[in-house]
Amino acid sequence: MNTQDIIKALERTDGSFPGKEITAAREQKNEIIPALLELLKNTVRNIDQVRSEENYFAYIYAMFLLAEFREKRALNTIVDLLSLPGETTWELIGDIMTEDLGRILASVSCGECAGLEKLIENEDLDELVRAAAIDAMLILLVKEELPREDLITYFRSLYQSRLKKEGSLVWNHLVVSSINIYPEELLEQIKEAYLQELADEEFIPYQYVEDALLSGKETVLGWLENNPDYSLVTDSISDIGRWLS
C-alpha cells in the first residue's frame, strides 16, 4: 500500500476501524508525513467543502498520526484549524476536544509553547480548545520539556493580565491546572481569582487548593505524572480506536 492509497483509504469512514491503513502509515512514517501535513493544510483551506462531506475524517487520522510521530511542523496548521470561526471546531472534532486534544497539541508542540499560548489567549475560540492548550502545557511539564518555573511564570501572567477578567471555563481550568502543578507559588493569584469571582467556587472549591498544599509538592506532582490524561500520543491505533468506539 503506497502513500496515495493510504491517504485515499483514510479519507472517509464507514464506522469500521482502519487499522490496516493506520499500520501502513506508521510503517511508512517518513514517506507519509508530508502527505499528512498537506492533508491538514487542505482541510483548513477548503473547510466549507470538508464540512459538507459526510463521513470525511482524514484530518482526524492525520492529527493523531502526526502527534504519534511528534511532527512539530503540524502545530501551526492544527492551531489554524482550531482557530476557525464559529462552531467549526466542534463540528470537526467534537469530543476529541475534551478527550485527546491536549495530548495531540503537546505531542506536536515538542516543547514549543508559542502556538499553545496563542490558543489559550484567544478569547474568540471555543473554551474547550483553550483548556486543552493549558492541558498540553502540563503534559510538557510531565515530559520535562517545559520547566515548572517557566510554567508558573506563564500562569502568573495569565492571572495578572493575559486573560480577560471575566469568569469562564478557562479561568476554572487555569485554577485546576495550577492545583495540579502544586499551587504554592500562585496562591496569591488564585485567591484573587476567587475574590473577583473569576473562578467558580461550585466548579472548583477553594478547599481543593488547600488540600493540594497539605498533600505536598511531591505527592501532587507525582499524581500528575502518573495520570494517563497527561500523556503524549504514542499509540494512534489505540487512541483512534477508542474514539471510534
RAPE-V22254 format. One record per residue. N is the residue number from 0. RES is the residue in one letter. PSI is psi as a letter, one per 20 degrees, with the letter a starting at -180 (* if undefined). NEAR is the number of other ideal C-beta (glycine too) atoms within 10 Angstrom. D_FIRST is the distance of its C-alpha to the first C-alpha in Angstrom with 1 decimal. Layout:
# RAPE-V22254
N,RES,PSI,NEAR,D_FIRST + N,RES,PSI,NEAR,D_FIRST
This chain:
# RAPE-V22254
0,M,o,14,0.0 + 1,N,r,11,3.8 + 2,T,g,16,6.8 + 3,Q,g,10,8.1 + 4,D,g,11,5.9 + 5,I,g,24,6.5 + 6,I,g,19,10.0 + 7,K,g,13,10.6 + 8,A,h,18,9.9 + 9,L,i,24,12.2 + 10,E,g,15,14.9 + 11,R,q,13,16.9 + 12,T,q,17,17.9 + 13,D,j,6,19.8 + 14,G,i,6,21.2 + 15,S,q,7,18.7 + 16,F,p,14,16.9 + 17,P,l,22,13.2 + 18,G,g,11,13.1 + 19,K,g,11,9.7 + 20,E,g,17,8.2 + 21,I,g,21,11.0 + 22,T,g,14,10.5 + 23,A,g,18,7.0 + 24,A,g,28,9.0 + 25,R,h,15,11.8 + 26,E,h,11,10.4 + 27,Q,l,15,9.6 + 28,K,g,13,12.9 + 29,N,h,7,14.5 + 30,E,h,12,11.9 + 31,I,i,24,11.4 + 32,I,g,19,15.1 + 33,P,h,12,16.4 + 34,A,h,15,14.2 + 35,L,h,27,15.5 + 36,L,g,16,18.9 + 37,E,h,13,19.0 + 38,L,g,21,17.9 + 39,L,g,21,20.9 + 40,K,g,16,23.2 + 41,N,h,16,22.4 + 42,T,g,24,23.2 + 43,V,g,17,26.6 + 44,R,h,10,27.2 + 45,N,l,12,26.6 + 46,I,h,18,27.8 + 47,D,h,7,29.9 + 48,Q,g,11,27.0 + 49,V,g,19,24.8 + 50,R,h,14,27.8 + 51,S,i,9,28.3 + 52,E,o,12,24.8 + 53,E,p,5,24.8 + 54,N,k,9,22.1 + 55,Y,o,17,20.4 + 56,F,j,19,19.4 + 57,A,h,21,16.7 + 58,Y,h,24,19.4 + 59,I,g,21,20.1 + 60,Y,h,23,16.7 + 61,A,g,27,16.9 + 62,M,g,30,20.4 + 63,F,g,25,19.7 + 64,L,g,25,16.8 + 65,L,h,27,18.9 + 66,A,g,25,21.8 + 67,E,h,24,20.2 + 68,F,i,20,19.3 + 69,R,l,15,23.0 + 70,E,o,19,22.1 + 71,K,h,15,25.6 + 72,R,i,14,24.6 + 73,A,i,27,23.6 + 74,L,g,20,27.2 + 75,N,h,16,29.0 + 76,T,h,23,26.5 + 77,I,h,24,26.6 + 78,V,g,22,30.4 + 79,D,g,16,30.4 + 80,L,g,22,28.5 + 81,L,i,27,30.9 + 82,S,j,17,33.8 + 83,L,q,17,33.3 + 84,P,r,9,36.5 + 85,G,b,9,37.9 + 86,E,j,10,35.9 + 87,T,g,17,32.6 + 88,T,g,20,31.3 + 89,W,g,14,32.4 + 90,E,h,12,30.7 + 91,L,g,21,27.4 + 92,I,i,25,27.2 + 93,G,c,12,30.2 + 94,D,i,11,30.8 + 95,I,h,20,28.3 + 96,M,h,19,31.3 + 97,T,i,13,33.3 + 98,E,g,16,30.7 + 99,D,i,24,28.2 + 100,L,g,25,29.0 + 101,G,h,25,31.2 + 102,R,h,24,28.7 + 103,I,g,28,26.1 + 104,L,g,29,28.7 + 105,A,g,30,29.9 + 106,S,h,29,26.6 + 107,V,i,27,25.8 + 108,S,h,26,29.5 + 109,C,k,16,29.6 + 110,G,i,12,33.4 + 111,E,o,15,33.9 + 112,C,i,18,36.1 + 113,A,g,10,37.0 + 114,G,h,21,34.3 + 115,L,g,25,35.2 + 116,E,h,16,38.9 + 117,K,g,15,38.1 + 118,L,g,22,36.7 + 119,I,h,24,39.6 + 120,E,i,16,42.3 + 121,N,o,15,41.1 + 122,E,i,11,43.5 + 123,D,i,8,41.7 + 124,L,r,20,38.6 + 125,D,p,21,38.0 + 126,E,h,15,39.8 + 127,L,h,21,37.0 + 128,V,g,23,34.8 + 129,R,h,23,37.7 + 130,A,h,24,38.3 + 131,A,h,27,34.6 + 132,A,h,28,35.1 + 133,I,g,24,38.1 + 134,D,h,23,36.2 + 135,A,h,27,33.7 + 136,M,h,25,36.7 + 137,L,h,21,37.8 + 138,I,g,23,34.4 + 139,L,h,25,34.7 + 140,L,g,23,38.2 + 141,V,g,19,37.0 + 142,K,j,16,34.4 + 143,E,k,9,37.3 + 144,E,i,16,35.6 + 145,L,o,22,38.5 + 146,P,q,12,42.1 + 147,R,h,14,44.1 + 148,E,h,9,46.9 + 149,D,h,13,44.7 + 150,L,g,19,43.5 + 151,I,g,18,47.2 + 152,T,g,11,48.2 + 153,Y,g,17,45.6 + 154,F,g,23,46.4 + 155,R,h,16,50.1 + 156,S,h,14,49.5 + 157,L,g,21,47.8 + 158,Y,g,21,50.9 + 159,Q,g,10,53.3 + 160,S,i,8,52.0 + 161,R,i,13,48.3 + 162,L,q,19,48.1 + 163,K,p,11,50.1 + 164,K,m,11,53.1 + 165,E,p,11,52.3 + 166,G,p,15,51.3 + 167,S,r,17,47.6 + 168,L,h,14,44.7 + 169,V,g,24,43.8 + 170,W,g,25,47.2 + 171,N,g,20,46.9 + 172,H,h,22,43.6 + 173,L,g,26,45.0 + 174,V,g,26,47.8 + 175,V,g,18,45.5 + 176,S,h,21,43.4 + 177,S,h,28,46.6 + 178,I,g,21,47.7 + 179,N,i,20,44.5 + 180,I,j,22,44.9 + 181,Y,o,21,48.6 + 182,P,j,22,50.8 + 183,E,g,14,53.8 + 184,E,i,15,53.4 + 185,L,j,22,52.7 + 186,L,g,13,55.4 + 187,E,g,10,57.7 + 188,Q,h,18,54.9 + 189,I,g,21,53.8 + 190,K,g,13,57.5 + 191,E,h,13,57.9 + 192,A,h,24,54.8 + 193,Y,g,17,56.4 + 194,L,h,9,59.8 + 195,Q,j,12,58.4 + 196,E,k,12,56.5 + 197,L,h,21,53.2 + 198,A,q,26,51.9 + 199,D,o,16,52.4 + 200,E,h,11,54.5 + 201,E,h,6,53.3 + 202,F,g,13,49.6 + 203,I,n,20,50.1 + 204,P,q,13,53.7 + 205,Y,h,14,55.3 + 206,Q,h,9,55.9 + 207,Y,h,14,52.3 + 208,V,g,22,53.1 + 209,E,h,13,56.1 + 210,D,g,12,54.3 + 211,A,g,20,51.7 + 212,L,h,15,54.5 + 213,L,h,9,56.2 + 214,S,h,14,53.1 + 215,G,q,12,52.8 + 216,K,g,14,50.2 + 217,E,g,9,48.6 + 218,T,g,12,48.2 + 219,V,g,20,46.8 + 220,L,h,16,44.2 + 221,G,h,12,43.4 + 222,W,g,14,42.6 + 223,L,g,19,40.3 + 224,E,h,12,38.5 + 225,N,j,10,37.9 + 226,N,o,13,36.9 + 227,P,i,6,33.1 + 228,D,h,12,33.4 + 229,Y,m,21,34.0 + 230,S,q,16,30.8 + 231,L,r,20,27.7 + 232,V,o,24,24.3 + 233,T,i,12,22.8 + 234,D,n,12,20.6 + 235,S,h,22,18.8 + 236,I,g,17,17.5 + 237,S,g,12,21.2 + 238,D,g,19,22.5 + 239,I,h,24,20.2 + 240,G,h,14,20.9 + 241,R,h,10,24.6 + 242,W,h,17,24.5 + 243,L,i,13,23.0 + 244,S,*,6,25.4
